Amino acid sequence: MISVYSPHHILHNPPKEFISNQVVAYGESPERAELIYEALMDVSKVVLTRAEEFDMGHFHKIHSSAYLEYLQSAYAEWIAAGLWTEGILPEFFALGKLREHPPSKSPEGKAGYYMTDSSTMIVKDTWEAVRFSGFTALTGARYLLNGASFVFSLCRPPGHHAGFDFAGGYCFVNNAALAAKFLQDQGDLNPIGNVKVGILDIDFHHGNGTQDIVQQLENILLVSIHGDPDYSYPYLTGFESENTLKNINFPLAPGIKDEVYFKVFCDAISRMMQFGAQYLIVSLGVDTFEREQLGNFNLSSEIYSRLSEYLIRELNIPVLIVMEGGYNTEFLARNVLSFLNPFINSQL
């Protein structure tokens, strides 16, 4: 199995975040990707490869030009204004009708317009890390177009909370949507749009950014299994009432265990089969694990292999797995490999 990695992720290393009414060390650390990378190095059937660079036109298919320009220039503008050198954390948020107007020219105003929380920090080299996280997803998608059955893209920063024109939840560019659109257009910069691509998001947190982007695209279906937003981030999206022909949400109550989760997963796969997906993107988050500090599910490490075994057996289509969340570093690599092992050992 091919696994794609970029060392550029290390450039994004914020010192802190504001979460749960306290300032703490940044939870989405470079250590996460390095632990997974080191574990993959020990697997003989895994072929590790580096991310290649792509035309930025692919990014503009899923994000606004103004938003991408902001990500690229935000830190330099922030420092030029004499603001906090450690990084950008918004102190103001554009709510409701405020987002109907262009952002102000001030760095503080732009941060509040384009960012949705204070746990997502932009530092000096965030943009370079973000670009290569997207390239990591695109490289994996290209391998699928070239005939690979299964590919793992070790993306960092993660992406599924990044919307058409906003960052949040540690995410800046939506890697899953980026790869999905690339596959749909068969790698062409000109939109084609007639290939059906599914995105299955199994991170604990609802992929609000992916949902936002998918609503503006055609022939891409998002199916998301996540913690009930009445209790969990991002709190305001991920309800069944938001379901459309383009996205299906499965919000689950706190404390859910393997058997109930597996039944919901089977239902999610059935929805993907009904859609007729020709390619599948899996947004893999293992923050559903029972000892995860940013989730409230009670899933075992063993369930992840069972999920992927079922997926492979039922769908029989090319699959790209992109890394999202999972923050318990003691079990992170183990849980990721639990999900990947059936793909690694598959004879397809």
Beta strands, then each sheet from edge to edge (+ up, - down):
strand 1: 2-5
strand 2: 16-19
strand 3: 22-25
strand 4: 47-50
strand 5: 150-153
strand 6: 197-201
strand 7: 220-227
strand 8: 247-252
strand 9: 279-284
strand 10: 319-323
sheet 1: 4+ 1+ 5+ 10+ 9+ 6+ 7+ 8+
sheet 2: 2+ 3-
end
